[in-house]
Amino acid sequence: MKYKLVIFDLDGTILNTLEDLKEACNFALKQFHLQPINLEQTKSYIGNGIRNLLLLASQNSLFIDDILVSFKAYYSLHYNDFTRKYEGIDEVLNYCKNNDILVGVLTNKVEDIARKLVEEHFPNQMEFIYGEVTGRSRKPDASFLLSVLEQYSLKKEEVLYVGDSEVDITTCNNALIDGVFVSYGFRSKEVLSKLTNRIVDTPLGLLKYIGEN
């Protein structure tokens, strides 16, 4: 096996969190008499963290800090109302386990919520779950990702990153590690294909890349 570690993004890659994010966003917007957003808008705004999502959704409202507080209060209670794992992801994780490939999560989602979601949907399956923490670099900055490689004493060519967005592609390019990107998540194949040709349309399609020699 070429890869010893596969790192997954969270939203739009292993979990479909879109509906819960939209609901929390619209709850927060409503508190400030702002127009709600739909699923497609939510999908296109996700990728650079919740603050960026809310900035776009609120059209750069001056009350962004208060909107963020409102979002977090709601989402902390409703982060898993509609969230579901993508069909086929369990098979991918089982393949990795059966072939002694470590798996972990690196996301721009707040780490506390990311941990809860992963532990509820994929109990005891991830080697690590790293999310947004104050003071830690976020994707597409590659410095924290590279520190993970160092932590596990891995060479860049032994690591594969799986994501679904332009942010993930840029992260891989910045880190100089292999990536594969899914079109079933929050970015279309049309968008992804402008930046990479390493695209899969289903979770099981990932096995072609994970198992390559």
Residue, then its C-alpha position, 0 to 999 in steps of 0.5 A: m500500500k502506498y498510503k499509510l494515512v488518509i485524512f478526510d474533510l468533514d462537511g460534504t466529504i464524510l457527512n452531509t451537514l448541509e440541512d443543519l447548517k442552513e437551519a442554524c444560519n437562518f435561525a441566526l439571520k432571523q434574529f436580526h431581521l435578515q433574509p433566509i438562505n436556501l440549501e444551494q446558497t448554504k452549499s456555496y458559502i461553506g468551506n472557509g469556516i462559519r464566520n465566512l458562511l455568515l458573512l456571505a449569508s448576511q451580506n456582510s452585516l455589521f452585526i456579524d459577531d452577534i449573528l455568530v453568537s446566535f448561530k453557535a447557540y442554536y447549532s450547539l443544540h441542533y448540529n445533528d438533527f438532519t446530518r447523515k453520513y454519505e452512503g459508502i463511507d463506512e465501506v471506505l473506512n472499513y477498507c482502510k482498517n482492513n489494510d492498516i491505513l490510519v484515518g483521521v479528520l481535518t476540518n475547518k468546523v469548530e473542533d468541539i462540534a466536529r468531534k461530537l459529530v464524528e464520534e456519533h456517526f463514526p465511533n472509535q474509527m478515527e485516529f484523530i479529529y482536528g477542527e477549528v481552534t483559536g490559534r490554530s491555522r485553518k485550511p488552506d494554510a497547510s502548516f497544521l496539516l504538515s505538523v500532523l504528518e510530523q506527529y505520525s512520522l510520515k512522509k508526504e507521499e504516504v498521506l492522502y487528503v480527501g475533500d470536496s472544495e476549492v479550500d481542500i484543493t488549495t490545502c493539498n497544493n500548499a502541503l504538496i501532498d496527494g488529494v482526491f476530491v468528491s463531487y457528491g459534496f458541496r461543490s459540483k464536478e464542474v467547479l472542481s474540474k477547473l482546479t483538478n482532475r482527481i475527482v470521484d462521484t461516489p464514496l466508493g470511488l475513493l477506493k481507486y485512489i486509496g488502494e493505488n500502489 
